Amino acid sequence: ARVIKIHVGEAAAMPGVVRVFTAADVPGFRGTGLNDPDQPVFVAEGEITCCLADFLAMVVADTQFHARQAAGKVRVEYDVLEPLTDPFAAMKPDAPLVHPAETFSPRVSNILQPTTAFSRGDVDAALARATHVIETTFQTQPVDIAFLEPEACLVTPQEGGVKVYTQSQGSLYDHQQIAKVLKLDPAQVEIALCASGGAFGAKEELSIQAQTALAAHVLGRPVKTVLTRAESTQHHVKRHAMTIALTVGADADGRLLAVRSRIVADAGGYHTTSAKCALRAACHTCGVYRVPNVDVEARAVYTNNPNAGAMRGFGSNQAQFAMEGVMDMLAEKVGV
């Protein structure tokens, strides 16, 4: 949806409210992202939300109860658009862009860069002489990582800057990104790494640290943010849904001769680690097996689905699931 107007007046007048923050309050660079800073700390008026993970406003109050009561009073005028939910439709030349000019980080294609392509040997010749050939497609679903502790952050102001207590998997990257958002020298941002409460890949990206640091820095007071389970699930990355099309050839004894693999990963609204997860899927497409002839391509594609990213295995699980499925089919044909 295009954000037409964010109305914060009623929320700001609620009991206990100190301030309501939006994109207009960010002094520095609004983009966050480990590999591509394409996700804004707050989506601004006039811009387009790319998926449900987006933040539009943040209410700071004297208690969490007051903050949540007031957040419910923030009113947003939207121009609702048709979502793009199929990565194959998103790859078509005439597909609407998930990141058009009106978004924070425009793109000219829904296909993330870089894509992965690798080949060795002669796959076509090997398949032509193979006794057994399996050609099939596997699909995996998005999986929520469901760690025990939802995203939480405490930030305290200190001389000229902030100290950020973060549960991140990448505190070094948090440090760099928060400094850019606040337009501070990195020396003015101190990171204290706390217990994550589980992460498994989904706490690599910034979630609420930059917004919390902004509030503490502007207000000159300690600010703590904790997402509800519903907010956490809506915001953090999922394991990539992938479509893996495999053509695998083997000789009469079941020895592998060739693998052709075409992988499409649904990145969701923002890049996060999608291109790298597609890379890992490509690298592991043959599983644990020696294959002399290989031809693999893997693409990650923007859609308006929830963000996808790192989760235990980092893309290799999906590819190996598909290869193991083919190995079962080949074993049946070979008779082992």
C-alpha angles and dihedrals in degrees: 000000000000111000106231100174137350111211111202101159097097091046092049090054094054120111115280096007115145100179144334115226127206137164091284089068096058108106097192140025113335098203125104131180137116096235103015122017093220100127114084122223085228128007108236129223109275093029128105125246110230100197144343091279092076124114119214105172142001125212118208116196140159092263135024090240092056091045093053093045090052094044087061088060095058105108123202127196110212137186097214114218133193109271122231106224105158116079091203091054088046091058094057114109093239096046117125113253119253086209106039124167093281094061125090093253112026121206133194094216139027090226110094120230135264102039120193124240128165136163141171132176125001110303096179093053092046092050090048092058096039118114093209126035125181119193115180144131129235128196129199126196131229111269125204113228093218100194117185100246119051120222111296133171138177121195126186124190117239136174105320094337148023143280112221121203102201136175092205128141089221111042092162089060092043088057094053095044097046091051090054093047092050093039090233133141106261088240088067093059117075121190123207111190114218132188109289100215087223127321113169092185102319095093096056092092125066110261115167101342097097094047091048091048090050092053094047093046095049096041096040089225135105112269127192125193127190122177120221116240090256092051091046093051091047093049111037126078126269130213107273119266103226137188111209118189111193134187110186128178129196136176124245092277093051099256110150116246105171145003126196113186132183115185128186118186123195104228096184120213101329139034102242102150097326099122090049092047089052088049091053091048089054093047091052098038092113092050113208094331133111109238120176097198119046135167116176135167125179127186134182115208133200116237134159090254120113116292117277125203147131120352126161105302094025098231098324094097094064093049094047091048088059094046092049089051090055091047089057090051092048092047089056091050093047092044100239 
